[in-house]
Amino acid sequence: MFDGAPSIDSIFLPMKEMARQGNNPLRLPMRSFLNKVNDLLTSRKNLPEHAAALRDEQFSLRLKAMTWLINEDMDMAARFKELEHAWTEKEADHAVLVANMRFALHAQMESMQAIAGPKLDLSQLDRSALDALGDLQFSQFESALMVGVPNQQAAHVLIGWLHASMDMEVALLMGDAILNEEVNATPARIVALNRFLVNASQTYAASARLLGLVRTAEAPITLAAEPIPASWAKGQKRLADQGLGDWLRL
């Protein structure tokens, strides 16, 4: 069922404009999701725990947004560059947050380019795979992956990558809301957001290399908040020795 399934990586940031388009069929569900994300940010709730509770809704919106993007033929590479430029202009007030957001954005683009090509041409993705997923909930998708991927170690890395992708997406939406002064977040909450974003970005980038989606960087990857754990290198070599990267590409 999932052979050739397209990446369901982060697409919400360029799609925040959906919430502002009166004629967009995803306007209302997107606005509802953004409100939940912003409410979580301004609360005192644990970010990783409560962001995970949004995954079914987030997964459903991703699939619908992917279909809309393919039909609209949007230039995703250009939109990502616009986002990064807008963030950089606000770097003076939130230097650490912007640095971590830019790293996360580059990690996302790297994985998406590995799947959709350097120009992020979404028209090349398999629309039938999106249709096959239908109204599947993310929890059901996870269970299907555990059954469908014969190597359980690879399955766990793949699911960890998907979890990190969704956490990173939520964290980037929160960071974007802070930079654009859409919400009022305390300094302590921004520190918590940085920690959440860093952990998700590290896991995402490392897992993409473990899975063979992108090439291993020659130099260690570092973020503004903390360095990537050294333990991922051993895991990468172990999986590479098993040929899992080649298997997953097939």
N, C-alpha and C positions, 0 to 999 in steps of 0.2 A: 504493500500500500504506500510505503514511504520512499520507494526507489525513485531517485531523481527529484525529491522534494526540494523546493527552493529554500534559500536561507530566510529565516524569519527574524533576521537581526533588527537592530534598532532603526526604526523609521519614524518614530513619533516626533522627534525634534523638528525635522522639516515639515511635519504634518500638523504642528500646532496651529497653523493657519486654517486647518479644517474647521476648528472651533469658531472661526470668525467668518466663514463663508456661508451666507444664508441659503445658498442653493446646493450645498454639499450634503449628501445623504448621511455622512458620518459626523456632521457638525454637533448634533445633540449628544450622541454617545461619547464623542471625544471631549466635549466640554464637561460632561459628567465625570469622566475619568480624570481629567486635569484638576477638577475641583477636589476629588478624593486625594490626589497626589499632594496638592497644596495644603489640604487640611491635615494630612499626615505630617507634612513638614513643619507646620506651625504648632503641632501638638507636642506632647512629651512622650509619645509612644516610641517603642523601640523600632528603629527604621528597618533593619533587615527582617524582623519578624512580621511587621504589618505590611511591608511592601510585598512579601511573599503571598499575603492574603489577596492581593490584587491580580495574581497571575492569570486566573481563568479569564477575567474580563480583559486583561491586557493582551493575552494570546488571541482572543477572538477579534479584538480591534486590529491587531497586527495583520491577521489574515485578510480582513476586509480592506485595510489600508493598502496592503500589497496589491490587491486586485485593482483598486482605484488608481494606484500609481502606474501600474502597467498600462491601463486604459488611457491615462492622461499623458503618458510618455514624458514624465517630469525629469529634468536634468538633476539627478540626485547629487552628482559630484559638485555642481555649481552651488546647490543649496547648502551642502556641507561647508564649502569654502566661505559662503556668506555668513554662516553661523559662527565659524571660527573667527572671522574678521570682526564681527559684532562683539564677541566675547573679549577679544584682544583689546578693543577700544575701552573696555571697562576693567582692565587688568589692575589699574592703580589702586582701586578700592578693595579688590579681592584677588590678590596675586596668587595665593596658594590654590584657591578654588578654581580659578581660570586655568592654571597650569595643569591641574588634575583633570579638568573637563576637556582640555585640548588633547591630553594623552588618551583619554577614553575615546574621544572622537576619532583620533588617528587609528586606534586599535580597531574600532568598528569599520572604518573605511578600508583598512588593510584586509580584513576578513571578507567584506562585501566585494571588494575588487577581485579577490581570489576566486569568488564564485560567479560574479556577474560581469567580470572583465574590468580593465583599468578605468573605463569611462562609466562604470556602474550602469550599464545598459540593461534595465530591468525587463525589456521586451524579450530578452533571450531566455528568461526563466520559464519554467514549465508551468503554464497556467492550470493544466489538468491536475497537477499535484496539489495546487491550492484548492481546487474544487473537491478533490478527494478528501481533504481534511474537513471540509464542510463545517458543521457546528460542533466539532470535537472540542471538548474541554482540555485545558492544559494537563490536568491530572491524568486524563485518559491518554493523551499523547505521550506522557512520561511512561505510563505502563506499556504502551505499544512499543516504545523504543527499547525498554528492558527485554521484551520478548523478541523483538525484531533484530536486535544486534546480538549476534552469537557470542562475541567476546564480552563478558560482563565488565571487565576492567575498562574497555573502550566505552561501553554503554554508560558507565558511571562518569567518565570524563566528559562524554558528550552531554549528559544531563547537567553536569556541573557547569559546562560552558553555556548552556541555555539559561540556567538559573542566573549566572553572572551577567549574561546579556540583558535579561529582563531587569535585574537589579540596577545595572548600569544605566539602563534607559530611564528608569524612575529617578535615579540620582541626577542624571543630566537634566531632566525636566525640572527638578527641584532647583538645581544650580542656575538654570536659565531663568526661573522665576525670581530668584534672588537678584541676579544681575540686572534684570529688567524692572526691579522694584515692584513686582506683582504681589509680593508677600513681605511681611515683616518677620525676619528670623533673628533670634538672639545670637550673639557671638558663640555661645555654647552650642547652640543648635547647628551653626555652620561648621563648627569643629566636628560634631557628630556626622554631619553630611559628608564632610571630607573623608572621614574614616570609612563610611559606608561606600563612597565612590571609589576610594583607593582599593579597598578589599575586592570589590566587584571587578574593577579594571584589571587588577593583578591576576585574578583567577581567569578572567576572560582571555587576556593576552597569552597567558601561559597555556591554557587549555587549547587555544587555537593552534599553538605550536605542537603541543602533545598530539593533537589530532591530525597534524600534517596539513592543516588548511593554509598556513603561511610558513614561510621559511624562518628558521631560527636566526635571531639577531646575533651578530658577532659580538656586540658589546652588551653588557648587562642593562636591563631595562630599569629605569628609576622614575619615581614620581616625586612630586614636591613634598608629599607628606612622609613617605617612607619607601625604602627599597623593596623590590620584589623578593619574596622568600627564595633562598638558595635551593631549597628542597625540590623545586619544580624541575631543575636541570637533571637530577637523577631519574625522576619519573619520565622525563622526555626521552632520555637515552634508553630506558627500559622498554618503553612503548615502541620506539624507533627500531630497536633490535627485533621486536616481534612483527615488524612490518605493518603495524596497525594504520599508519598514515596512508600507505598505499591502498590498504583494504577499504578504508573509509572513502577515499577519493573514487574508488570504483562504485 
